[in-house]
Amino acid sequence: MKRYVDLHIHSCDSDSTMTPEEIMAEIKRQGVKLCSITDHNILKAGFYDPDGDVTVLPGAEIDAIYDGVNIHILGFGCDVDNENLQGLCRNTREIMEDTNRRLIHQLAQEFPQINEEEYEDYTYDRRLGGWKTLHYMIEKGLAKNTDECFPYYVRYGNLYNQTPFETAEVVIHAIHDARGKALLAHGGYTFRQRTDEEIVEVVKGLQALGLDGAECYYPLHTKSQQEKLLAYCRKEGLLISAGNDCHGTFQPETINQIKVCEDQISCDALKALLHTTLELPYNNV
């Protein structure tokens, strides 16, 4: 029987439509044996398989800036009680919300139905996926769906590449301080405007800052990108990971979409990161 892995999954604690319970049910249905919920800039324990059939690696996907680009760094096996990394995650979430508030302020100058005070108190059903700003814009008639919201970020210059996230070096060091490993998420997709060789140079540059590995297997990587990343990681002894970046119905990617098995990644090294027993309820942030 094949033992699949999926080390990049999102829950409705960030921007997915799926609850942790729904994620675990789908993981089991798909035959995944090693998984991780890597919510955006959220580090927490408590996601586990009560039957003990699935190994769960604590994880988080953290925004950073490298070479002028907003990149995502996966932190695996981190100590969830580490205040340095928890503080970095809190600050990053606040930085992202500042970007959203700036957009709402700009929209309020043009659209009378947009109210900044109302926005601050606005709540939405987390099971819808996405984030607060998108659903507020839809409710106010600026868009019919979340896809129609994104052009407003571009129109008003609120791009994540221009958002003052911490540098990759700071994020990598914070992950290490929490006894975790730092891997570049979907590097081929993030740097898709660059050649395969230039993408490898990005990994090389991040390696010099302490990066431990890369998510080589990813649904939106080309075959060539995947092969180049795998070859470099194997040559350098870097960790190799696989993830599908499932967000439920908010994005098209699904759990276990690319069907990667344990023997294709650095399974033993990643499993060795399990410091704690994760047998607590998965509570909301």
ABEGO torsion letter per residue (X at the ends): XBBBBBABBBBAABABABBAAAAAAAAAAAGBABBBBBBBGBBBBGBBBAAGABBBBBBBBBBBBBGGBBBBBBBBGBBAABAAAAAAAAAAAAAAAAAAAAAAAAAAAABAABBAAAAAABBBBAAAEEBAAAAAAAAAGABABAAAAAAAAAAAGBBAAABBBBBAAAAAAAAAAAGBBBBBBGAAAAAAABBAAAAAAAAAAAAAAGBAEBBABBAABBAAAAAAAAAAAAAAGBBBBBBAGBAEAABABBBGAAGBBAAABBAAAAAAABABBBABBBBBX
